[in-house]
Amino acid sequence: MSQSHAFVIAADAEEGIAVAQTWIAKELGMQRAHNPDVTVVSYGLFSVADARRISEMAAGTAFVGASNVLIITASRIYHEAQNALLKIFEEPPVGTYLFLIVPTLGGLLPTLRSRVQVLSTGVDATVPKIAPATEAFLNATEEKRHDIIKRLTSGKDEEKRREQRDEAIALLNDIEAVAYALGRREESDRALLRDIAVLRGYLYERSAPVRMILEHLALVLPHDLPARASLV
């Protein structure tokens, strides 16, 4: 598959659509207005059924031109739905261009991320809004981070451990969003993003060693990340 046929954009729906429109205008000479070959579909929670519909739409041919463009916005995507998108994103039909717009890249599975090109919004200097818990973790001393990790891994029953794992995933996603927003200017940021992609894969496992994962995350966080993100 050519990477240039499948994209992901981390932005709100309106901004992401504008970025996709700018790309297709520049690269394909296409406009969205009154163009049957450019389709925009929006979802809140994106399901497996939605993924199947998208695959069917992507398999169609262009009506009037040579290219078929499908722009998809979603607030959240089930993991099963992401798996259902893998084939169409790996090998879009000839002439088909796919744009997936999500609030943050953190919620994407590594398998889907590997099949798309991240399309920048051009506002790398804008740090996304993150949860207070993430800001506290980023600004914490080594000792305080240890305390936070201990709290997130102290569940006594399965339900509590699942809740804490979800908190750990949210923390990972927020930190990833910050690193992306900084534009990956430093090698330490790029290394952090590579580590996060691996760590997330482990975190989604039921028996994930959450404590080890978070301790590793604390070790690889660039010391100047909070300052560069204007969080301190």
N, C-alpha and C positions, 0 to 999 in steps of 0.2 A: 504494500500500500504506500502511496505517496503521502507523507505526513501533511502536505499542504492541502489535502482534501478533507481533513477532519480536525476541527479546532475546539478548544474549550476557552471560555472567557469568564474570569472571576469578576462579577459586577452585579449590580441590580439589573432587573430585566430591561428597563428603558435604556440605561447606559450600554449594556451589552449588545442590544439590538443596534444601537447607533454605531458601535464599533464594527459589528459584522457588516452593516450596510456600507460603511466607509471602505472596508476591505473589498467587498464584491464590486463596488463602484470603481475602485482603483485597479484591481487585478483582473476583473472579468468584464468591466464596462457595463455592469448591470445596475439598474435602479429598482428599488422595491415597489414604488408606487405603480399601481395598475399593471403589474408584471406577474402573470400566472406562473412563472418559473421561480418565483421567490415566495416561499411559504413561511410564515411565522406562527408557531404554536406555543401556547403558554400553559404551564401546569403549576399547581401548588405542590402536592406530593406526587411524584412521578412513579408509576407502578409498572409491573411486568406487562400488563395489558397495554399501557401507554407505549412501552418499548416496542411491542409487537406492531402497534399501529405506525410508529415512526419508521420501523424497518420496511413496512409495506409502502409507506409514502416515499421513502428514499429509493426504493426499487423502481419507482415510476420514471418515465422519461420526460424530458422537457417538452413543454407545449409549443413554444414559438422559437426558442433559441437552442444553443448547444449545451447549456448548463442548467442543472436543476439544483436550486439552493434551498436548504431546509434549516431554519433557525429555530432552535428549541430553547425555551426558558423554563427553569424549574427551581422551586424554592428548596426542594429536598428530593433525593432520589434513593429509593430502596436499593440495597445491595443486589438483590435478585434482579431488579430492573437494569442495573448497570451491567450485570453479567449477560443479560439478554441483548444488550446493545453492542457487545464486543465484536461480533462478526461483521455487522454493518459498518462499524467505525474502523475496523481493521481493513476491510476491503469494500469501500463505497463503490457503487456502480460507476462506470466511466462517465464523467461529466457531472457527477453529483458532489456537492459540497455541503458538509455538515458543520453546524455551529451549535455547541452546547453552552448555554449561559447559566451559571450557578453562582450563588452568593460568595462561595469560597471554594478553593481547590481542595481544601482539607477533607471534604466529604467524599471525594472520588477514590475508588479502589485503585491500587497500583496497576492492576491489569488494564483498566480503562485509561488511566493516565498515560500508560506507555503507548497507547494507540492514537493519541491526539497531540497536536501542537498547541501550546499555550499562547493565546493571542493577547498581547498587552493592551490595556486600556489607555496607555500613555500618561497615566497619572501615578507613576511609581512612588512619588514622594508622599502620597497621601496614605497614612497608616490607617488600616481599617479599625472599626470599633471592635474592641475585644472585651471579654468578660472580666469583671473585677478580679476574679480568682486567677486569671492568667496574668493580669498586670501585677498582682501581688507576687506571683511566682517569679516573674521576670525581674522584679526589683528586689527580691529577697536576697539575704546573705546566704552563704553556703549552709549555715546551720538552720536558717529558717526554711530553706528549700527542703532540707532533710525532714523537718517537721511536717511540711505540707505533704511530702511523699508518704510519710508514715501514716498520716490521716487518710490518704487515699488508698491505702493498702491494708487497712485494719478491720475490714468487714468480717463479721462473725458468722454470717449465713450467706447463702447463695444470692438472695435478692440484694442484700447490701453490697456484696462484692460486684454484682452486675451494675448497680448504680455507680459505684466508685470507678469501675472500668469505663463507663460512659463519660464520667467526669474527666478521666485521664485522656480519653479520645478527644473531648472538647478542648482540653488544654493543648494537646498536640496540634489540633487543627488551627487554633488561634495563633500559636507560635509560628506555624507554617505560613499563615496569612500575613503576619508581620514581616517575615523574611522575604516573601514574594513582593510585598509592597515596597520594600527598600530597594527593589530592583536587582537583587543579587549582585550588588556592586563589589562585595568582598568575597574572596575565596571561602572564608569561614561561613558566609551565608549559604553559598552553594553546597558546601560540605554538610551543613546543617539540614538543608532540604533533602539531600540524598539520604541522610540518616533517618529523617522523619518518614520518608517513603518506606523504608525498611521496617522501622519500629511500628508504624501503623498496621502493617500486615500482621505482625505478631499480636498486636492489641485486640484485633478482631477475633482471635481464637478464644474459645471458651476457657481454656486452661492457661491463658496468657500470664507470663511472669511479670505482672504489672510493676512490682517494685523494682525489678532489675531494669525494666524498660525506662521508667521515669528517672532512675538513678543515672542511666546512660545519657538520657536527654539532658539532665542537669550538667553532666560533664562536658557535653559537646556544645552547649549554648555559648555563643561568643560573648565575652565579658562586656563588650561595648554595645550589645544589641539594644538594651533598654534606652541608653542615651541617644543612639542614632534614631530610634523610633519615637523620640520625644516623650517617653513614658516616665522620665524622672525629672 
